[in-house]
Amino acid sequence: MTEPKGPEITTLRLDRPGIRAVLGDLEAEIMELIWSRPPNEALTVREVFEALYPRRRIAYTTVMNTMARLARKGLLTAERREPAYVYRATLDREAFIDRFVGRVLERLLANFRGATADRLRELVDPQTRARLLRLTEEARRRRRAGQ
């Protein structure tokens, strides 16, 4: 069984903190706002705009276009409810970060296997290294058993 593709995020800006390394400032603010709400709560563009406007003087259409872009990227779902669309996050914050970090590591290992592995060994403490080795062995055993 393959994992769903998930959000389409292809840019990593190493000079930016947190999720702003992978999302624009307004995209990150919108996602943080949506993630701060109860899971599966749907929000309209108007609700997001009104929550952001006191601290960020932006146009309603800017919020609307940004939320539509987040939906195209797969971070939000859009559902038509008269008279407006409502949006929900496709993943919670932790799942989004986990999925993106996994993709970055996959690409680094695919393109720079030796250097990535060496650098990870340098950065990881002995307990985490032992855990990673156990997880790697478990994954190998599962793969062999499934083949």
Buried (B, 14 or more C-beta within 10 A) or exposed (E): EEEEEBBEBEEEEEEBEEBBBBBBEBBBBBBBBBBEBEEEEBBBBEBBBEBBEEEEEBEEEEBBEBBBBBBEBBBBBBEEEEEEBBBBBBBEBEEBBEBBEEBBEEEBBEEEEEEBEEEBEEEEEEEEEEEEEEEEEEEEEEEEEEE
